[in-house]
Amino acid sequence: MLRKRYRRIVFFFIRVITRLLWWDLFMARVGFRRWAKRTREERLHDIAQNYRTLAVEMGGVLIKVGQFLSARIDVLPQIVTDELSGLQDKVPPEKFEPIRRLAERELGMSLAEEFVKFEEEPLAAASLGQVHRAKLRDTPPREQGLEHTGEAANSSRWVVVKVQRPNLEALINTDLAALRTVGNWLKRYKPIRKRADIPALLDELTRILYEEIDYLAEGRNAEAFRANFAGRDDVRVPRVIWSHTTRRVLTLEDVYAIKITDYEAITEAGVDRTEVAKRLFDVYLEQIFHHEFFHADPHPGNLFVETILGEDENGRGESGIGWRLTFVDFGMMGQIPPNTRAGLRELAIAVATQDAKRLVKSYQILGFLLPGADLSLVEEAEAAAFERFWGKSMAELQEIGFEEMHEFAKEFRGLLYDMPFQVPQDLILLGRCVTILSGMCAGLDPNFNLWESISPFAQELMAEEVVGGWEFWRDEVAEWVRAAVAMPKRLDRTLALMEGGKLEVQTPGLARNLARLESSLRRLVGVLLFAALLLGGVQLYASGNLVLGGILLGGAFFSLAWSFLVKPRRR
C-alpha cells in the first residue's frame, strides 16, 4: 500500500466530514440554522470543487469515483453532481519509457519488431491508461487476429494501442483501502445509512474498476458490441487485433474521427447536428431495450462522427457525403437484467403516454422507491410534472423560470423533504449513462425533444404488448375486476366510519411540520436553559461557591447535550 497517498485521501475526507458536522449539526442546532442553510450550497460546491482538483492531480481511482458519484442524484445534492459530472480523465500522460517497457513486456518483443511506427505522444491520457497511435507491420490476417471477424486485412494498417499505466493495481488497492476506511465512518451516520448502502456502493465500484483494467474482457465487450450492430452501416465499432492484445495492452483498428462535442467541425463536415443527436439517442434505446447490453461511458472522448463518401446506386462516383456514429472504449459496459428491462419498458411507455400511475408502477418494479414512500404523493407529483413540463424541448426546459420551479417545489415540499428515491446498484451505470447522454444530446441540439424521440419507441413497445402479450391483458383485466369487486366494500366501510364520527384524514406533510416545530422548540428551550445555567454557574464559581457553581455548570452542559440529542417524534 502507498501510505502517503492513503493518508492524503483519508485526511481530505476527514476535513470534509468535520466541516459538514460543524455546520449541519453543531451550528444548525445552536441557533444558526438559517445561516447554515443559506451558505450550504456554497460549501457543498467548494467541497466538490476541492475533490475535483484532488482527483485530477492524483488520478487513479479518484477520477472514477467522481464520475461514479456524479450519477448518484438520489444520494448527493445536484450542486455536487453537476460539479462532478464535468470530471473527465484529464490527467497528465505517463512518460513514454515506462509505457514502452510495460507494452514490450506484455507483447513479448520490442515495439520496433511489432510495429512499423509507434507514436510516443499519446492520443489520449486517462486515469487508468493511455492510447497511442501505431502502424502494424505487414503480417498475414491470421497473425493479426482477424479470424474473429472474417474480414480481409490491409497491409500496414493504422491502429490504436491502449496501454495500462504502470503500477496501476497498487494505486487501485491504496485508493480503495482509503475509501473503505471513510465508508466505515459514513455508514455509522443514520441519515447517510438511510440514503445509501455504502458497502454495496464500494463493492460495485470495485467490480467496475477491476473489469476496466482487464483489457481481454474489454476486447470481448468490443466484439459483442460490434456483433450487435453488424447490420447497421450508420454505426461503427473498431475491430480487435487479438494478436497484439493482452490483459494490459489492447490494440484496435484506428477509428478516431470528429469528436462528438466538436460542434463546429461537425457542421463544417456537412453533418446535421440534430440528426446526430437523434441517432445517438435511438442507438442507445436499441442498446438498452433490444440488446440489453449498453456502452456505459458515453463521454465525449469515446464518441465520434465519421464522414464517409457515398456512391450512387450503380456504385459509380461520389453521390454525396454521409456519416456514421463511432464508439470506442468498451471497458465500462452495462447489462440489463430481465426484471429491470420490464421496469424500463413500463417507464418508457409511461413517459410517452403521460401515465403517472404507470410511471409509479415502473418505479416500484425498478426499485426506485424507498420502503414507506407515499405512492399517492409521488403519483400526484409526476402528474403535475407531466402537465407542466411534458413536450418541452431541452432549450425550453432550460428557460423555465425560477418562480415556476419554486412554485412546483413548494407544492411538493413534503416529497422533496422525504426524498423517497434511490438508484438500485444494478442501475447505477445506466443512471450515469442517461445523465451524460441527455447533456450530450442537448449540446448537439438545444431543441432536442426527449418526449418526441421516445414516443415512436414506446409505440413499438406497446404494439408488442398488444400483439404478443396476452399475459399483459390478463393482468390488466384481473386488476380491473379486483378493483370493481373491492369498491362496494371500501365505500361501505368509509360510510360507516363517517356515520360513527371516526373518519380520519391523514396529512403526512402537516404531521411532519408539527414534529419539526416541536423539536425546534425543545432545542430552543435547551439552548436558553444552557445559557442561563452557564452564566449562573460561572458567577457562583467565581464568587467561591464551588459546589453550587459546579452543579449549575453540570446542568448547563446536560441541557446542551439534551438539545442536540432530541429528535422529532414520529407521527
C-alpha positions in Angstrom: 0.0 0.0 0.0 1.2 3.5 -0.8 1.0 5.0 2.7 1.5 8.7 1.8 -1.3 8.5 -0.9 -3.6 6.7 1.5 -3.1 9.3 4.3 -3.7 12.2 1.9 -7.1 10.7 0.7 -8.2 9.9 4.2 -7.3 13.3 5.6 -9.1 15.0 2.8 -12.3 13.2 3.7 -11.7 13.9 7.5 -11.7 17.6 6.7 -14.9 17.3 4.6 -16.7 15.3 7.3 -15.6 17.7 10.1 -16.8 20.7 8.0 -20.2 19.1 7.4 -20.6 18.1 11.1 -19.7 21.6 12.3 -22.2 23.4 10.0 -25.1 20.9 9.6 -25.1 19.6 13.1 -23.5 22.0 15.6 -24.1 25.4 14.0 -27.7 24.4 12.9 -28.6 23.3 16.4 -27.3 26.3 18.4 -29.3 29.0 16.7 -27.5 29.4 13.4 -29.8 27.1 11.3 -30.7 29.9 8.8 -27.1 30.9 8.3 -26.0 27.3 7.8 -28.8 26.7 5.3 -28.1 29.9 3.4 -24.4 29.1 3.0 -24.9 25.3 2.4 -24.8 25.3 -1.4 -21.6 27.4 -1.4 -19.9 25.0 1.0 -21.0 21.9 -1.0 -19.8 23.4 -4.2 -16.5 24.2 -2.6 -16.2 20.6 -1.3 -17.0 19.2 -4.8 -14.5 21.6 -6.4 -11.8 20.6 -4.0 -12.4 16.9 -4.6 -12.3 17.5 -8.4 -8.9 19.3 -8.0 -7.6 16.4 -5.9 -8.8 13.8 -8.3 -7.3 15.4 -11.4 -4.0 15.9 -9.5 -3.8 12.3 -8.1 -5.6 10.4 -10.9 -6.1 6.7 -10.3 -9.4 5.7 -8.7 -10.4 9.1 -7.6 -11.5 10.3 -11.0 -13.5 7.2 -11.5 -15.1 7.7 -8.1 -16.1 11.2 -9.0 -17.6 10.0 -12.3 -19.4 7.2 -10.4 -20.8 9.6 -7.8 -21.9 12.2 -10.4 -24.7 9.7 -11.3 -26.0 9.4 -7.7 -28.5 12.3 -8.0 -30.6 10.3 -5.4 -27.9 10.5 -2.8 -26.0 13.7 -3.5 -27.2 17.3 -4.0 -27.4 18.5 -7.6 -24.8 21.2 -7.0 -22.3 18.4 -6.2 -23.3 16.0 -9.0 -23.1 18.9 -11.5 -19.6 19.8 -10.4 -18.5 16.1 -10.6 -20.2 15.4 -13.9 -17.6 17.5 -15.6 -14.8 15.4 -14.2 -13.2 13.6 -17.1 -9.9 11.7 -17.2 -7.9 14.9 -17.5 -4.7 13.7 -16.1 -1.1 14.3 -17.3 0.2 11.5 -19.6 2.6 8.9 -18.3 6.2 9.3 -19.6 6.7 7.1 -22.6 9.6 5.0 -21.3 7.6 3.2 -18.6 4.7 2.7 -21.1 7.1 1.2 -23.6 8.6 -1.2 -21.1 5.2 -2.4 -20.0 3.9 -2.8 -23.6 7.0 -4.8 -24.6 6.9 -7.0 -21.6 3.2 -7.8 -22.3 3.7 -8.4 -26.1 6.9 -10.4 -25.6 9.0 -8.4 -28.1 10.1 -4.8 -28.8 7.7 -2.2 -30.3 10.0 -1.9 -33.3 9.5 -5.5 -34.1 5.7 -5.3 -33.7 5.0 -2.0 -35.4 6.3 0.0 -38.3 5.7 3.1 -36.3 4.6 3.8 -32.7 3.9 7.4 -31.8 5.3 8.4 -28.4 2.8 11.3 -28.0 -0.4 9.7 -26.7 -3.8 10.4 -28.4 -5.5 10.4 -25.1 -4.4 10.0 -21.4 -6.8 8.7 -18.8 -6.5 7.8 -15.1 -6.2 4.0 -15.8 -4.3 4.0 -19.1 -3.4 5.9 -22.3 -3.8 5.5 -26.0 -1.1 5.7 -28.7 -1.4 5.5 -32.4 0.7 2.9 -34.2 1.1 1.3 -37.6 1.1 -2.5 -37.8 3.7 -4.4 -39.8 2.6 -6.3 -42.9 1.6 -9.6 -41.5 -0.9 -12.3 -42.5 -4.5 -11.8 -41.3 -4.4 -14.8 -39.0 -1.4 -13.4 -37.2 -3.2 -10.1 -36.8 -6.1 -11.8 -35.1 -8.7 -11.0 -37.9 -10.0 -14.6 -37.9 -12.5 -13.3 -35.4 -14.2 -11.0 -38.0 -13.6 -12.9 -41.2 -12.6 -9.6 -42.9 -9.5 -9.1 -45.1 -6.6 -7.3 -43.7 -4.9 -4.2 -45.2 -1.1 -4.2 -45.0 0.5 -1.8 -42.6 -2.8 -0.5 -41.2 -3.1 2.2 -38.6 -4.3 1.0 -35.1 -4.6 2.5 -31.7 -2.8 0.8 -28.8 -4.2 1.2 -25.3 -1.6 0.6 -22.6 -2.3 0.4 -18.9 -0.5 2.8 -16.5 2.4 1.2 -14.7 1.9 0.3 -11.0 -1.9 0.7 -11.5 -3.0 -2.1 -9.3 -1.1 -0.7 -6.3 -2.8 2.6 -6.9 -6.2 1.0 -7.0 -5.7 -1.1 -3.9 -4.5 2.0 -2.0 -7.4 4.2 -3.1 -10.0 1.5 -2.4 -8.5 0.9 1.1 -8.8 4.6 1.9 -12.4 4.8 0.6 -13.4 1.7 2.7 -12.0 3.4 5.8 -14.0 6.5 5.0 -17.1 4.4 4.1 -16.9 2.6 7.5 -17.2 6.0 9.2 -20.0 7.3 7.0 -22.2 4.2 7.4 -22.4 4.8 11.1 -24.3 8.1 10.5 -28.0 7.2 10.2 -29.1 9.8 7.6 -26.4 8.6 5.2 -27.1 4.9 6.0 -30.7 5.5 5.2 -30.0 7.1 1.8 -27.2 4.9 0.6 -25.8 1.4 1.1 -22.1 2.4 1.4 -20.6 -1.1 1.4 -22.7 -2.1 -1.6 -21.6 1.1 -3.4 -17.9 0.3 -2.7 -18.4 -3.3 -3.9 -19.9 -2.1 -7.1 -17.1 0.4 -7.7 -14.5 -2.2 -7.0 -16.1 -4.6 -9.5 -16.3 -1.9 -12.2 -12.7 -0.9 -11.7 -11.3 -4.4 -11.9 -13.4 -5.1 -15.0 -12.0 -1.9 -16.6 -8.4 -2.9 -16.2 -8.8 -6.3 -17.8 -8.2 -5.5 -21.4 -9.0 -9.0 -22.6 -12.5 -8.5 -21.1 -12.7 -5.1 -22.9 -11.8 -6.8 -26.2 -14.6 -9.3 -25.7 -17.0 -6.4 -25.0 -15.9 -4.7 -28.2 -16.6 -7.8 -30.2 -20.0 -8.3 -28.7 -20.9 -4.7 -29.2 -19.7 -4.9 -32.8 -21.8 -8.0 -33.4 -24.9 -6.3 -32.1 -24.6 -3.5 -34.7 -23.3 -5.7 -37.5 -26.4 -5.0 -39.6 -26.2 -1.2 -39.3 -23.9 0.8 -41.6 -24.5 4.0 -39.7 -22.8 2.7 -36.5 -19.1 1.8 -36.5 -17.3 -0.3 -33.9 -13.5 -1.0 -34.2 -12.1 -4.5 -34.7 -9.9 -6.0 -32.1 -6.4 -7.0 -33.1 -6.1 -10.1 -30.9 -2.5 -10.9 -31.8 -1.5 -7.6 -30.2 -3.8 -7.7 -27.2 -3.1 -8.9 -23.6 -4.6 -8.2 -20.2 -2.7 -4.8 -20.0 -2.4 -3.9 -23.7 -5.4 -3.6 -26.1 -5.0 -3.0 -29.9 -7.9 -1.9 -32.0 -8.2 -0.5 -35.5 -8.0 3.3 -35.6 -11.5 4.7 -36.0 -10.8 8.2 -34.4 -12.7 10.9 -36.2 -14.5 14.1 -35.3 -15.1 14.3 -31.6 -18.9 14.4 -30.9 -18.6 17.6 -28.9 -16.7 19.4 -31.7 -19.8 21.1 -32.9 -18.1 23.4 -35.4 -16.2 20.6 -37.1 -19.4 18.5 -37.4 -21.2 21.4 -39.1 -18.2 22.2 -41.4 -18.3 18.5 -42.4 -21.8 18.9 -43.7 -23.4 16.8 -40.9 -26.7 17.9 -39.3 -26.2 18.1 -35.6 -29.9 17.5 -35.0 -29.6 14.2 -36.8 -26.5 13.3 -34.8 -28.5 13.8 -31.5 -31.4 11.8 -32.8 -29.3 8.9 -34.0 -27.3 8.9 -30.7 -30.5 8.7 -28.7 -32.0 6.0 -30.9 -28.8 3.9 -30.8 -28.9 3.9 -27.0 -32.6 2.9 -26.9 -31.7 0.0 -29.1 -28.8 -1.0 -26.8 -30.9 -0.8 -23.7 -34.2 -2.3 -24.8 -33.2 -4.7 -27.6 -29.6 -5.8 -26.9 -29.8 -5.4 -23.1 -26.1 -4.6 -23.3 -25.0 -0.9 -23.5 -21.9 1.3 -23.7 -21.9 2.8 -20.2 -19.3 5.5 -20.6 -20.6 7.8 -23.4 -18.3 10.8 -22.6 -17.1 13.0 -25.5 -13.8 11.2 -25.8 -15.5 7.9 -26.6 -17.8 9.0 -29.3 -17.0 10.3 -32.8 -18.7 11.4 -36.0 -17.1 9.9 -39.1 -17.9 11.3 -42.5 -18.0 8.7 -45.4 -18.1 9.2 -49.1 -21.2 7.8 -50.7 -21.8 6.3 -54.1 -24.8 6.2 -56.5 -27.0 3.1 -56.8 -24.6 1.6 -59.5 -21.6 2.1 -57.3 -20.1 4.8 -59.7 -18.7 8.0 -58.4 -19.5 10.1 -55.4 -23.1 10.9 -54.7 -22.6 13.0 -51.6 -21.3 12.8 -48.0 -22.8 10.5 -45.4 -21.7 9.9 -41.8 -21.8 7.3 -39.1 -21.6 7.2 -35.3 -18.4 5.7 -34.0 -17.8 4.2 -30.5 -14.5 3.5 -28.7 -13.5 2.3 -25.2 -15.6 -0.7 -24.1 -14.2 -1.1 -20.5 -17.4 0.1 -18.8 -20.4 -1.8 -20.2 -23.8 -2.4 -18.6 -26.1 -5.3 -18.6 -29.9 -5.1 -18.3 -31.4 -7.9 -16.2 -34.8 -9.2 -17.3 -36.8 -7.7 -14.4 -35.0 -4.4 -15.0 -36.0 -4.5 -18.7 -39.6 -4.9 -17.7 -39.4 -1.9 -15.4 -37.7 0.2 -18.1 -40.4 -0.8 -20.6 -43.1 0.4 -18.2 -41.1 3.6 -17.7 -40.7 4.4 -21.4 -44.4 3.7 -22.1 -45.5 5.8 -19.0 -43.4 8.8 -20.1 -44.6 8.6 -23.7 -48.3 8.4 -22.7 -48.0 10.7 -19.7 -49.4 8.0 -17.4 -48.4 9.0 -13.8 -49.8 5.8 -12.3 -47.9 3.6 -14.7 -44.7 5.6 -14.0 -45.0 5.0 -10.3 -45.5 1.3 -11.1 -42.3 1.3 -13.1 -40.5 2.9 -10.1 -41.7 0.0 -7.9 -40.5 -2.6 -10.4 -37.1 -1.0 -10.8 -36.7 -0.5 -7.0 -36.5 3.3 -7.3 -38.7 3.9 -4.2 -37.6 3.5 -0.6 -39.8 1.5 1.7 -42.7 3.6 3.1 -42.7 6.0 0.2 -46.1 7.9 -0.2 -47.1 6.4 -3.5 -50.1 8.7 -3.9 -48.0 11.8 -3.4 -45.4 10.5 -5.9 -48.1 9.9 -8.4 -49.6 13.3 -7.9 -46.1 15.0 -8.3 -45.5 13.0 -11.5 -48.9 14.0 -12.9 -48.1 17.7 -12.1 -44.7 17.3 -13.7 -46.2 15.9 -16.9 -48.7 18.7 -17.0 -46.1 21.4 -16.6 -43.0 20.1 -18.4 -44.1 17.3 -20.9 -43.4 18.1 -24.5 -40.9 20.9 -23.9 -37.6 20.8 -25.7 -34.2 20.9 -23.9 -34.0 24.7 -24.6 -37.5 25.3 -23.3 -36.8 23.3 -20.2 -33.6 25.4 -19.6 -35.7 28.6 -19.9 -38.1 27.6 -17.1 -38.1 30.5 -14.7 -37.1 30.3 -11.0 -40.6 31.2 -9.9 -42.2 28.3 -11.7 -39.7 25.8 -10.3 -40.0 27.3 -6.8 -43.8 27.0 -7.0 -43.6 23.4 -8.0 -41.1 22.7 -5.2 -43.4 24.5 -2.7 -46.3 22.4 -3.8 -44.5 19.1 -3.2 -42.1 20.2 -0.4 -43.2 17.2 1.7 -42.0 14.8 -1.1 -38.7 16.8 -1.6 -38.1 16.7 2.2 -38.5 12.9 2.4 -36.7 12.2 -1.0 -38.0 8.6 -1.1 -36.0 7.8 -4.2 -32.9 5.6 -4.6 -30.9 4.2 -7.6 -30.5 0.4 -7.2 -27.0 -1.0 -7.6 -27.6 -2.7 -11.0 -28.9 0.6 -12.4 -26.0 2.9 -11.3 -24.2 2.6 -14.6 -27.5 3.2 -16.6 -28.3 6.2 -14.4 -24.9 7.7 -15.1 -25.1 6.9 -18.8 -28.5 8.5 -19.2 -27.3 11.7 -17.4 -24.3 12.1 -19.7 -26.4 11.2 -22.8 -29.1 13.8 -22.1 -26.4 16.5 -21.7 -24.7 15.4 -24.9 -28.0 15.4 -27.0 -28.8 18.9 -25.6 -25.3 20.1 -26.6 -25.7 18.8 -30.1 -29.2 20.2 -30.5 -30.6 22.7 -27.9 -34.1 22.0 -29.3 -33.7 18.2 -28.8 -37.1 16.9 -27.6 -36.8 13.9 -25.4 -40.6 13.3 -25.5 -40.8 13.2 -29.3 -37.8 11.0 -29.5 -39.0 8.4 -27.1 -42.6 8.3 -28.4 -42.0 6.1 -31.5 -40.0 3.6 -29.5 -42.7 3.5 -26.8 -45.3 2.8 -29.5 -43.3 -0.2 -30.7 -43.2 -1.5 -27.1 -47.0 -1.0 -26.8 -47.5 -2.8 -30.1 -45.5 -5.7 -28.8 -47.8 -5.9 -25.8 -50.9 -5.8 -28.0 -49.7 -8.4 -30.5 -48.0 -11.0 -28.3 -48.7 -10.0 -24.7 -51.8 -12.0 -23.6 -50.3 -12.1 -20.2 -50.4 -8.3 -20.1 -54.1 -8.1 -20.9 -54.8 -10.9 -18.5 -53.2 -8.9 -15.7 -54.9 -5.7 -16.7 -58.4 -7.4 -16.7 -57.7 -9.1 -13.4 -56.7 -5.7 -11.9 -60.0 -4.1 -13.1 -62.0 -7.0 -11.7 -60.3 -6.8 -8.3 -60.9 -3.0 -8.2 -64.6 -3.4 -9.1 -65.2 -6.2 -6.5 -63.4 -4.2 -3.8 -65.2 -0.9 -4.5 -68.6 -1.6 -2.7 -66.8 -2.9 0.5 -64.5 0.1 0.6 -67.4 2.5 0.1 -69.4 0.8 2.8 -66.5 0.9 5.2 -66.0 4.6 4.5 -69.7 5.5 5.1 -69.7 3.5 8.4 -66.7 5.5 9.6 -68.3 8.8 8.6 -71.6 7.8 10.5 -69.6 6.9 13.6 -67.6 10.1 13.5 -64.4 8.0 13.3 -63.2 9.1 9.8 -59.7 10.4 9.9 -57.9 12.3 7.2 -54.2 11.8 7.2 -51.9 14.7 6.4 -48.3 13.4 6.5 -46.9 16.8 5.5 -48.7 18.6 8.3 -47.7 16.0 10.8 -44.0 16.2 9.8 -44.1 20.0 10.0 -45.6 19.9 13.5 -43.0 17.3 14.6 -40.2 19.6 13.3 -41.7 22.6 15.0 -42.0 20.7 18.3 -38.3 19.6 18.0 -37.2 23.1 17.3 -39.0 24.5 20.4 -37.4 21.8 22.5 -33.9 22.7 21.2 -34.6 26.4 21.8 -35.6 25.7 25.4 -32.5 23.6 25.8 -30.2 26.3 24.4 -31.8 29.1 26.6 -31.5 26.9 29.7 -27.9 26.2 28.8 -27.1 29.9 28.6 -28.9 30.7 31.9 -27.3 27.9 33.9 -23.9 28.6 32.3 -24.0 32.3 33.4 -25.2 31.5 36.9 -22.7 28.7 37.3 -19.8 30.9 36.2 -20.8 33.7 38.6 -21.2 31.3 41.6 -18.0 29.6 40.8 -16.1 32.9 40.6 -17.6 34.1 43.9 -16.2 31.0 45.7 -19.4 28.9 45.8 -17.7 25.9 44.1 -20.3 23.2 44.9 -23.4 25.1 43.7 -21.5 26.6 40.8 -20.3 23.2 39.7 -23.9 21.8 39.9 -25.2 24.7 37.6 -22.3 24.2 35.2 -23.0 20.5 35.0 -26.7 21.2 34.4 -25.7 23.7 31.6 -23.8 21.1 29.7 -26.5 18.5 30.3 -29.1 20.8 28.8 -26.9 21.5 25.8 -26.5 17.7 25.2 -30.3 17.3 25.6 -30.9 19.9 22.9 -28.6 18.1 20.5 -29.9 14.6 21.1 -33.6 15.5 21.0 -35.4 14.1 17.9 -38.8 14.9 16.4 -41.5 12.4 17.4 -42.7 10.1 14.7 -46.4 10.6 13.9 
